[in-house]
Amino acid sequence: MEQGLAEAETGQGAALVVPLEGVLCRTSLATERLVQGVAADPLGALRGRSRRRPLPPEALPLDAGALERVRAARAEGRRTILVTAADHEQARAVADGLGLFDAVVADAPEGADRAARLAEAAGPGPEVLPARARASLSAGAVVRAMRPHQWSKNLLIFLPLLAAHDVAGIGAALAAFVAFSLTASSVYVLNDIADLAADRAHPRKRHRPFAAGEVAVGAGLAVAAALLALAAAVALAFTPPVFSLVLVLYYVATFAYSFWLKRRLVIDVITLAGLYTIRIVAGAAACAIALSPWMLGFSMFLFLALAAVKRQAELVDMLAEGKEERAGRGYVPDDLPVIRAMALAAGYSAVLVFALYVSSDEVTALYTRPEALWLVCPLLLYWISRMVMVTHRGRMDDDPIVFAATDKVSLAVVVVGAAIFVGASLG
């Protein structure tokens, strides 16, 4: 039996029966409802009061092949019937949202009861749409869910070493980089699971492994736990205890951001800026280097600018798509001028902090020709202004740091900036 029912011989006018679980929906419907319910109301879930609301079809990873079969059957004049073990409210949400089914059989678990109810609804000789063969868990999809390309952000851990001109702690910094990357991947997996509905409504994020149904939610939770355990083992074995405390702070803050803070107006961009800055704090903790207040001030303003650019890119996408709001975000298109102003103001403030640093007495102890560092200021002004302008024109990816890592102009700015610092150091 396929999905609990034998596939009968079919004729020209035989009804097409489409099971929702495992056929039309590529993942477990029960798990999808549980996870999306918790993500929508985490406080209610903690209190045991969360309600599994019916999910519309756009919030589910529907199988394109199954949908095509249903459309073809309707074009032939055949009746189409959706069958599911879910409640009637959930079944109607999917059926009404798609507009492709003539009848719905809900609350129908496997067994004789389902067969009897289908016989009544479908008539003699229905065709039951079979599930496609399930591919084994794809290692490539799991790796993509971990987002290794985002590990470039963790290079910030090495910044305190470079700023202090001290490479003695390079081993601890490398261990911190690995631990932070594993922790970040664990968080990315959880974030994608929490953001299923929003990602499936996004033009690019809908192709992510969880949103596309390539990796099951249950497998993702296991991967997230394994990554976190491995990160803890690396941190405890190769870094000072204070680094582990910073790592815990990062994990807690990121978890809070994924489930609560990312939906809060302005708080979300401030939190994002703080999460970037924590990486610098972590690098200083791992290498036992005193962190300069100049670096903290500069990084906080710069990352606030980049976080605002990230939101600016999302609002530009919303305008292009004609949407008034996006799931999981607290902004509307009319906020775009304010967000753009925030990005520019924060970015230029970062340049001001850097200019004050160049004028300070601390610089002379580290650089032979500190006056050369003034050349960094126009370079930063150009780069920040260009990032905002590129975003304004709709050419920014969802993450400005990832964009910068592949953008030729940004890479050229990094090379020129590094040459200026080397020249100022060597004289």
Rosetta blueprint (number, residue, H / E / L):
1 M L
2 E E
3 Q L
4 G L
5 L E
6 A L
7 E L
8 A L
9 E L
10 T L
11 G L
12 Q L
13 G L
14 A L
15 A L
16 L E
17 V E
18 V E
19 P E
20 L L
21 E E
22 G L
23 V L
24 L L
25 C E
26 R L
27 T L
28 S L
29 L H
30 A H
31 T H
32 E H
33 R H
34 L H
35 V H
36 Q H
37 G H
38 V H
39 A H
40 A H
41 D L
42 P H
43 L H
44 G H
45 A H
46 L H
47 R L
48 G L
49 R L
50 S L
51 R L
52 R L
53 R L
54 P L
55 L L
56 P L
57 P H
58 E H
59 A H
60 L L
61 P L
62 L E
63 D L
64 A H
65 G H
66 A H
67 L H
68 E H
69 R H
70 V H
71 R H
72 A H
73 A H
74 R H
75 A H
76 E L
77 G L
78 R L
79 R L
80 T E
81 I E
82 L E
83 V E
84 T L
85 A L
86 A L
87 D L
88 H H
89 E H
90 Q H
91 A H
92 R H
93 A H
94 V H
95 A H
96 D H
97 G H
98 L H
99 G L
100 L L
101 F L
102 D L
103 A E
104 V E
105 V E
106 A L
107 D L
108 A L
109 P L
110 E L
111 G L
112 A H
113 D H
114 R H
115 A H
116 A H
117 R H
118 L H
119 A H
120 E H
121 A H
122 A H
123 G L
124 P L
125 G L
126 P L
127 E E
128 V E
129 L L
130 P L
131 A L
132 R L
133 A L
134 R L
135 A L
136 S L
137 L L
138 S L
139 A H
140 G H
141 A H
142 V H
143 V H
144 R H
145 A H
146 M H
147 R L
148 P H
149 H H
150 Q H
151 W H
152 S H
153 K H
154 N H
155 L H
156 L H
157 I H
158 F H
159 L H
160 P H
161 L H
162 L H
163 A H
164 A H
165 H L
166 D L
167 V L
168 A L
169 G L
170 I H
171 G H
172 A H
173 A H
174 L H
175 A H
176 A H
177 F H
178 V H
179 A H
180 F H
181 S H
182 L H
183 T H
184 A H
185 S H
186 S H
187 V H
188 Y H
189 V H
190 L H
191 N H
192 D H
193 I H
194 A H
195 D L
196 L H
197 A H
198 A H
199 D H
200 R H
201 A L
202 H L
203 P L
204 R L
205 K H
206 R H
207 H H
208 R L
209 P L
210 F L
211 A L
212 A L
213 G L
214 E L
215 V L
216 A L
217 V H
218 G H
219 A H
220 G H
221 L H
222 A H
223 V H
224 A H
225 A H
226 A H
227 L H
228 L H
229 A H
230 L H
231 A H
232 A H
233 A H
234 V H
235 A H
236 L H
237 A H
238 F H
239 T L
240 P L
241 P H
242 V H
243 F H
244 S H
245 L H
246 V H
247 L H
248 V H
249 L H
250 Y H
251 Y H
252 V H
253 A H
254 T H
255 F H
256 A H
257 Y H
258 S H
259 F H
260 W L
261 L H
262 K H
263 R H
264 R L
265 L L
266 V L
267 I H
268 D H
269 V H
270 I H
271 T H
272 L H
273 A H
274 G H
275 L H
276 Y H
277 T H
278 I H
279 R H
280 I H
281 V H
282 A H
283 G H
284 A H
285 A H
286 A H
287 C H
288 A L
289 I L
290 A L
291 L L
292 S L
293 P H
294 W H
295 M H
296 L H
297 G H
298 F H
299 S H
300 M H
301 F H
302 L H
303 F H
304 L H
305 A H
306 L H
307 A H
308 A H
309 V H
310 K H
311 R H
312 Q H
313 A H
314 E H
315 L H
316 V H
317 D H
318 M H
319 L H
320 A H
321 E H
322 G L
323 K L
324 E L
325 E L
326 R L
327 A L
328 G L
329 R L
330 G L
331 Y L
332 V L
333 P H
334 D H
335 D H
336 L H
337 P H
338 V H
339 I H
340 R H
341 A H
342 M H
343 A H
344 L H
345 A H
346 A H
347 G H
348 Y H
349 S H
350 A H
351 V H
352 L H
353 V H
354 F H
355 A H
356 L H
357 Y H
358 V H
359 S L
360 S L
361 D H
362 E H
363 V H
364 T H
365 A H
366 L L
367 Y L
368 T L
369 R L
370 P H
371 E H
372 A H
373 L H
374 W H
375 L H
376 V H
377 C H
378 P H
379 L H
380 L H
381 L H
382 Y H
383 W H
384 I H
385 S H
386 R H
387 M H
388 V H
389 M H
390 V H
391 T H
392 H H
393 R L
394 G L
395 R L
396 M L
397 D L
398 D L
399 D L
400 P H
401 I H
402 V H
403 F H
404 A H
405 A H
406 T H
407 D L
408 K H
409 V H
410 S H
411 L H
412 A H
413 V H
414 V H
415 V H
416 V H
417 G H
418 A H
419 A H
420 I H
421 F H
422 V H
423 G H
424 A H
425 S H
426 L H
427 G L
